[in-house]
Amino acid sequence: MKRKVLQAKQKALEINLDNSIYGTFAEIGAGQEVARHFFQAGAAAGTIAKTMSAYDKTYSDKIYGSEPSGRYVCEPRLYKMLNHEYGLLEERLKRERPETCFFAFADTVAALNYTRTIKGDGWFGMRFQLEPNGEANDIVLHVKMLDNTTALQTQALGYLGVNLVYACFRYYDNPEELVVSLMDNLIGRVKIDMVRATGPNFESLDNRLLSLYLVKNNMTDVAMFDSDKRNIHGSEFLYKKNVLIVRGSFRPTTLVNMDMLEKGEIQFRAEDDVDSKKTHIITEITLDNLMANGDLNEKDFLDRADVLCALGQTVAISYNQEHQQFIKYLSDFKVQMTGFVIGAREMLELINNKYYQQSGSSLLSDFGELFRRSARFYLYPAMQEGSAELMNCQTLPIPDEIKFLYKHLIDNRQIVDINSYEKHLLHIYSKDVLEMIKAGEEGWENMVDKKAAQLIKENSLFEYPIQKLEFEY
């Protein structure tokens, strides 16, 4: 059944008329529109205990404490706001309102500024109870604004805040609906690229699915989580760093994938224009790859994610195969150098697609957008089908018409070979390993990391057959 999309005023009024819900709104910077919706909807006295806006940085620091980073639009600031405001609620009203579900809404936002040097983004959070005297939950998100005026961005922020408050109390038991509802009346106006839900009512939820829902529903081009299975945002760990991205199906992660990761990282960190101490590695799975067999299979996604997380990887889900999308996404964090580790076959497919889909000036523009000076592609070799010849930068069968362009990329080190690799691993293909796992065949364990093999067996990942115990009577 299709969900009815309510207007912000309707949502605010419904919350206001629910006598069990009561809390605080604290808004910093441009995000000072959320409480206004609840006031204007009517019956706000039944919902709002306090509103506040510490617009001045000194006042803000006196209330919430200073930030070591000097940034105010950041995740740590949001949590300080939630901790402070929710703590005051419980301290001052817990005895007076024993039948109340308390909440603290907070946001810290920078909208488009006068000189347009700030594009607009922010952090939103809700700490809320679903039962009186119960333990609180947290939902935290990051938003990127797309409107081209400050007034429109401010309006969108107000809608988003109302959507978040409403979703916490009305859609907490349906994670995908909760995520999708955040975009009510906001399609095309914002991107939401991180959502995290924690607390007693979300103990059974795998938060990585929230990242998947964001990408699946075109709410962002990229969403990420770390090896602890925690959804994260690039602004908190990629700012002015060097980033190496390794794309694959990881179905499952094989020894070839691990060799690409390890050898690619060694070579990337050794580059003269890369600070090895300010470098982060990301493994990337695209939505196209996740849906290669038709419908999106959440279990299949989590199986891949479980292995990557167990191997200590930070994982990104991206909307499509275009590398430009990831480069564009990273540009918001002022990333210094971006590296991509790519297999020889994938590189050939990438170049051929660009060549056959574009022509003339369009082709040059498309290549220029992909092969930027701040991006470098590291080519991992592959054996040519039906031949013992190795495909690398020098032997890649590039169409004659663009060999001059390809040579330019090689000469400028925008495409380079991975110099050190394990040739004896090149016969391993993920699809073959997957078939062996599903069939319960022996030998696949030697084609994946030992930790990955153990995890696959113990948790029956990738349809690994559950072993039946035989009893003797």
Sequence and secondary structure as in RCSB ss.txt:
>XXXX:A:sequence
MKRKVLQAKQKALEINLDNSIYGTFAEIGAGQEVARHFFQAGAAAGTIAKTMSAYDKTYSDKIYGSEPSGRYVCE
PRLYKMLNHEYGLLEERLKRERPETCFFAFADTVAALNYTRTIKGDGWFGMRFQLEPNGEANDIVLHVKMLDNTT
ALQTQALGYLGVNLVYACFRYYDNPEELVVSLMDNLIGRVKIDMVRATGPNFESLDNRLLSLYLVKNNMTDVAMF
DSDKRNIHGSEFLYKKNVLIVRGSFRPTTLVNMDMLEKGEIQFRAEDDVDSKKTHIITEITLDNLMANGDLNEKD
FLDRADVLCALGQTVAISYNQEHQQFIKYLSDFKVQMTGFVIGAREMLELINNKYYQQSGSSLLSDFGELFRRSA
RFYLYPAMQEGSAELMNCQTLPIPDEIKFLYKHLIDNRQIVDINSYEKHLLHIYSKDVLEMIKAGEEGWENMVDK
KAAQLIKENSLFEYPIQKLEFEY
>XXXX:A:secstr
       HHHHHHHHHT TTEEEEEEEEET   HHHHHHHHS GGGTEEEEE   SHHHHHHHH   TT  SSSH
HHHHHHHHHHHHHHHHHHTTT TT EEEEEEEEEE   TTS    EEEEEEEE SSTT   EEEEEEEEE  SSH
HHHHHHHHHHHHHHHHHHHHSTT HHHHHHHTTTT TTTEEEEEEEEESGGGTT  THHHHHHHHHTTS SEEEE
 TTS EE GGGT TT EEEEEE   TT  HHHHHHHHHHHHHHHTSTT  GGGEEEEEEEEHHHHTTTSS  HHH
HHHHHHHHHHTT EEEEESSS HHHHHHHHHTTT S EEEEEEHHHHHHHHHHHHHH  HHHHHHHHHHHS TTE
EEEEE EE TTSS EESTTT    GGGHHHHHHHHHTTSEEE     GGGTT  HHHHHHHHHHT SSGGGGS H
HHHHHHHHHTGGG          
